[in-house]
Amino acid sequence: MPRAIESALAQTFSDFELIVVDDGSTDHTTEVVRGIADPRIRLVGDTTNRGPSAARNQGIREARCRLVAFLDSDDEWLPRKLELQLARLDGDSDPRTAVAYCRVYTYDDVAQRPVHEFGEPREGALFHDLLAGWHPVTTSLFLVRRAALLEVGGFDETLLCGEDYDLWLRLAQASYRFVGVNEVLVVKHENAGVQLSKDPVAKLRGHELMDQKWRATIIRHLGRGAYRRWRARRGAFLQQAYFVRVRDAARSGQRAAAWRWLLAMLKLLPWSRAYVLRAFVAAILGPRAHRAVTHVRAALARRFRLG
């Protein structure tokens, strides 16, 4: 969390307020914020943890500016993030343009290497793209007009997972347009600590709720085949969460827990087939051998990139 705050305060565009929502967090948010002497920071919230959607909605309500950007506690902005997104958003003449985002790469804090970069941004009316399954990887990419957020009702607080994807769908459904900055301006940190995105139980519930909300709309606009592909893609995200649990348990020497998560993954075949073998290897090898395999894979990846 200190890294996220420092990256916000280091922006080249500096005329903003930084609202930090403490929703009963366990990472000493209040103490960290009170230790930073910067008048742009405003701490809000209480000791009740009602989930990420409620925390973000409180930040939206508290905001005094016409634009709202999001920054999750595990992520960081690169210095020109706000500057370039503001220029891109304000430079667009269409009054329905309300959302600006950028490229990102994810960084594995355990392997200490970049693992993925989100591709070139799409622009315009993106409702069908989003319905078909296109999904930016983190809320931290976005800068959105506050009036548009309030119009669609902000984040759905019943969703423990997928709430950002649901919001982009509703903004696009309301005919708001998206623009993008074709530069990497955000770093998303993986394995940086306890993350809701790792929780397969929350992901499973979120998957079910998203299916209930959007199934009929997807079928109406894109057909049943597109819906089956959308459901399979969402299922793959769910299985990734199960695999992370297996891998983390193996790394920490909790062999029994690794096998429990692997068995839970097997119950959701065929969605999990892309991860089952890797999870099986992790559960069998244990922490030392699994770390060795991880480092070998990282070394080979670096060698092929350099070659």
JOGISUL-V99591 format. One record per residue. N is the residue number from 1. OMEGA is omega as a letter, one per 40 degrees, with the letter a starting at -180 (none if undefined). Layout:
N & OMEGA
N & OMEGA
//
This chain:
1 & i
2 & i
3 & i
4 & a
5 & a
6 & a
7 & i
8 & a
9 & a
10 & a
11 & i
12 & i
13 & a
14 & a
15 & a
16 & i
17 & i
18 & a
19 & i
20 & a
21 & i
22 & a
23 & a
24 & a
25 & a
26 & a
27 & i
28 & a
29 & a
30 & a
31 & i
32 & a
33 & a
34 & i
35 & a
36 & a
37 & i
38 & a
39 & a
40 & a
41 & i
42 & a
43 & i
44 & i
45 & i
46 & a
47 & a
48 & i
49 & a
50 & i
51 & a
52 & a
53 & i
54 & i
55 & i
56 & i
57 & i
58 & i
59 & i
60 & i
61 & a
62 & a
63 & i
64 & a
65 & a
66 & a
67 & a
68 & i
69 & a
70 & i
71 & i
72 & a
73 & i
74 & a
75 & i
76 & i
77 & i
78 & a
79 & a
80 & a
81 & a
82 & a
83 & a
84 & i
85 & i
86 & i
87 & a
88 & a
89 & a
90 & i
91 & i
92 & a
93 & a
94 & a
95 & i
96 & i
97 & a
98 & a
99 & i
100 & i
101 & a
102 & i
103 & a
104 & i
105 & i
106 & a
107 & i
108 & a
109 & i
110 & i
111 & i
112 & i
113 & i
114 & a
115 & a
116 & i
117 & i
118 & a
119 & a
120 & a
121 & i
122 & a
123 & i
124 & i
125 & a
126 & a
127 & a
128 & i
129 & a
130 & i
131 & a
132 & i
133 & i
134 & a
135 & i
136 & a
137 & a
138 & i
139 & a
140 & i
141 & a
142 & i
143 & a
144 & i
145 & a
146 & a
147 & i
148 & i
149 & i
150 & a
151 & a
152 & i
153 & i
154 & a
155 & i
156 & a
157 & i
158 & a
159 & i
160 & a
161 & a
162 & a
163 & i
164 & i
165 & i
166 & i
167 & i
168 & i
169 & a
170 & i
171 & i
172 & i
173 & i
174 & i
175 & i
176 & a
177 & a
178 & i
179 & a
180 & i
181 & a
182 & i
183 & i
184 & a
185 & a
186 & i
187 & i
188 & a
189 & i
190 & i
191 & a
192 & a
193 & i
194 & a
195 & i
196 & a
197 & i
198 & a
199 & a
200 & i
201 & i
202 & i
203 & i
204 & i
205 & i
206 & i
207 & a
208 & a
209 & i
210 & i
211 & i
212 & a
213 & a
214 & a
215 & a
216 & a
217 & i
218 & a
219 & a
220 & a
221 & a
222 & i
223 & a
224 & i
225 & i
226 & i
227 & i
228 & i
229 & i
230 & a
231 & i
232 & i
233 & i
234 & i
235 & i
236 & i
237 & i
238 & a
239 & i
240 & i
241 & i
242 & a
243 & i
244 & i
245 & i
246 & a
247 & a
248 & i
249 & i
250 & a
251 & a
252 & i
253 & a
254 & a
255 & a
256 & i
257 & i
258 & i
259 & i
260 & i
261 & i
262 & i
263 & i
264 & i
265 & a
266 & i
267 & a
268 & i
269 & e
270 & a
271 & a
272 & a
273 & a
274 & a
275 & a
276 & a
277 & i
278 & i
279 & i
280 & i
281 & a
282 & a
283 & a
284 & a
285 & a
286 & a
287 & a
288 & a
289 & i
290 & i
291 & i
292 & i
293 & i
294 & a
295 & i
296 & i
297 & i
298 & i
299 & i
300 & i
301 & i
302 & a
303 & a
304 & i
305 & a
306 & i
307 & none
//
